[in-house]
Amino acid sequence: MSATLPVPLAADVAAGATEHRPLIITLFGLFVVATLVITIWAGRQTKDAADFYAGGRQFTGFQNGLAISGDYMSAASFLGIAGVIALKGYDGFLYSIGFLVAWLVALLLVAEPLRNSGRYTMGDVLAYRMRQRPVRTAAGTSTIVVSIFYLLAQMAGAGVLVSLLLGITSDGGQIAIVALVGVLMILYVTIGGMKGTTWVQMVKAVLLIAGALLITFLVMWKFDFNVSDLLGKAAENSGKGSSFLEPGLKYGITGTSKLDFISLGLALVLGTAGLPHILIRFYTVPTAKAARKSVNWAIGIIGVFYLMTIALGFGAAALLSPKEITASNPSGNTAAPLLAQAVGGGADSTGGAILLAVISAVAFATILAVVAGLTLASSSSFAHDIYVNVIRKGEATEKEEVRAARWSTVVIGAVAIVLGALARDINIAGLVALAFAVAASANLPTILYSLFWKRFTTQGALWSIYGGLISSVVLVLFSPVVSGNEKTSMFKGVDFHWFPLENPGIISIPLGFLLGWLGTLLSKEPADPQKFAELEVRSLTGTGAH
């Protein structure tokens, strides 16, 4: 079959969407209504803190694995990776590899001992053998910061996606879309808690896999299911030739970009095991065996999806020109919806409009499910770690704790709306990679030291968390992600960046591990070997965990 299609200009997308806007709005509305119904149903079954934070620990390994997949395959996976592959080729696919390989670290080092050792949050694990108040404060702060970084990507994705569909080009209109997503995520968490969020994530995972399979099939059908023809056409259409299919187009141009690649790789591979919204999912299953099984299911489902990003990204490169992709969004975040419209028949066809609407609704479902998980993780950490154990010194009732979690959801949602409105033009995959870097710098060293190092002390934990957190955030603030790039920086028209890399992982991750080790060696407070022995038994057996 011919590899050419009547590809729409980016300007035609809004026109095509306008013509079929009732269909688009109907599909979006159906999903929102369906998920709200699920959330209300789950909310009626949420009776105590265990229900709100951990879904009553009633989910099976398969259900939790599906929910983890829905929580993990975010807007970065669907929109961001497709866009960066479409524009940068081989180097963009490195995101898919990094996101998938990261699960081996989570499976082998974190999933089972964390589920056995904690109750609701990462802070539970750290505080077991450390001084409660300082460690829980640090853990809660880190959780909230990492979650907000991740939320930025989802909010940015929502803004560009709905703007594309509804033809909204004004800044005010796009900010209103971001605010709408924020309001919905607040409703999901405050009403449904973990149960509602989990069911929404399961539904979203099924929709995302189905949508990606459909687009993959249609793309491969255009090329007679010949991957070589697909890649060849993508290289030709990209204007980059054979270099589009070789390493180096994004990360091999200069010495700085090569360092950026190493930094990105470290962040992606190590970050998953420190992501708060992923860590709390291990508490929703009844046994450690179910936790392992859920990770195995997640790896399988996520692996299948990331294989399909080859068709999504390179298909967009083959069937859309770079100008058509970047005209809609400078970082390529709308490449997947544009590709759906193209393989459906183009902007002027009913098939193209239907497929654009369906895939965009799936992407919107993806965003809502992930922001709900992130908001739940951060509000749970604030309520359980900071409010109950630091502010109230462990004397709050479960009712007060859940109320604090719901109010903190509102505040965190408001912060995410404000910051998400500023991040609309940054590639979503890049934004998520920043969240991975912060998680790998602040959370992972402390978790591993706490679980496996007998001498680890409170001072070591504080140095590791705050050192990794502050260094990573500061380097991001003074990187090209925030200023210095007129097309993709968060703040345009100013340049105050001095850190040359887009991802701080190569500096902040080793620093987090180093500070944890150094803080422990310089600590005047000796570690408690008895507590470590108890934690070791608990992490291996789950005895006394819940």
Helices and strands as residue ranges (DSSP letters): H 10-19, H 21-44, H 49-54, G 55-57, H 61-72, H 75-75, I 76-80, H 81-88, H 90-105, I 106-110, H 111-117, H 122-127, H 132-166, H 171-187, I 188-192, H 193-222, H 227-238, G 241-245, H 255-271, G 272-274, H 276-279, G 280-284, H 288-319, H 322-328, H 335-343, H 350-381, I 382-391, H 398-422, H 428-442, H 444-452, H 458-477, H 505-521, H 529-541
